[in-house]
Each structure stands twice: as structure tokens, then as C-alpha cells.
Amino acid sequence: MALINEIAARGFSAIITLDSRQLLNTEERNALKDCDMAWVGMGSLDAHGIELHAEMTSVLVANMPTVIDLIDGRPKAIWLTSHHHRRSKPRIESL
């Protein structure tokens, strides 16, 4: 996938998204593997509008130390969950 290849070429080691369908798409999943990138996502959040952005930001900020530790140059999916803006253990799977 051109976008994933471009992101990797720019030196990024992970993408952060709410689009979990990317993992169901074989081409996108293979592109992540080929580029040794991590996919960071979160389950559905019970919010809309500005509240959605606030919830996404709080989940990312609370879990960023763990995410940084998990990004090790091996492709993987890191699923974050929202637990009232606290740090929680993410679910990890190999790509």
C-alpha cells in the first residue's frame, strides 16, 4: 500500500488509527509487515464530536509509555482500551 510505504519511508515506525478494518485487509496488513511497522488502534469509543477527540487523546497519552516500549521494529498490532483515562494493558498480536 502506497500510504504505508510512504509513511515508513519518512521514518515512522507506527501508525495510530481508529480503522481496525486495516487489519482485515491483507494488502494493508502485509504492507505493515513488509515495512516492520506497528499498528496502534483502539476499540470503539463511546463518544462523538469533540468528546471523541478528547477520549482518543487521553487513551493515547495514558498508554504512550507502554506503546513506545512495545515498538521494537517488529510488526505488530497494539490494541488500546479506554479505562477512564488510566493506563491499561494493551492487547498485542503479531501481524
N, C-alpha and C positions, 0 to 999 in steps of 0.2 A: 504494500500500500504506500503510495507516494507520500502521504502526510506523515506517516510513522517514520518512513525513511528520512524525510526532511528534518523531522524533529531530532532524530538520532544523529544526523549529520551536523546539527547545530550544537551537539554536545549534551543534550538532555538524556538522562538515564531513566526517566519515568514519565508517564502521562497520568494526569489526575482527571477523572471524568465521572459523570453520573450515568453514562451509557454502558450498562452491563451487557448490552447486545453485542458489543465489540468482541466479547469473549466467545460468543456463539458463531461469529463469522470466522471461518477457517483462514481466509486470507489475512484478516487483521491479526488474528492470534499468531499465525506464522510470521507475519512481519515483526511483531513484538519479539518473538523468539529469535528471529534472524538478527535483530538489532540488539539483542541482550537487554531489552528494556523491561521495566516493571510497569504493570498496570495497577493504578491505585483508584479504587472506587468505593462507593458506599451504597448500602441498600436504600430503599425508598425512604425518603424523609417526609414526615407528616407536617409539611409547611408549604406555603405558597408565597410568591412575590418576594418582598424584602426579607420576610421571615425565613424563606428557603435559603437565601444567600447567607443570612446570619447563621443558620443551622449548619450549612456546609462549611463555612469558615471556622466555626467553633469546633466541629468534628476534626477538621484538618489540623488546626492549631494544637488541639489537645493531643492528637496522635502523631504529630510530626516527629518527635524524637524517636519513636518506635519505627516509623516509616523510614527515616534516614538510616537507622541501624539495619533495616531489612534490605535496603537497596544495596546489593553487593555485586552487581554485574551479571547476575544470573536472572534470566527472565522468570517472572512470577506475577501472579495476581494477588494483590493485597486488598482485602475487603475490610473497610472500616465500618463501625456501627456507632450509632448515637446513643449514648447513655447519659443524658442530661449534661452534656458538655464535659464529661470526665473522660479521661484516658481509659481506653478499654483494649482488651487483647484482640487484635485483628485476626481474621481468618486468612490463611495463606495457602495458595495452591500453585503448583508448578504449571507453567504454560507449556 
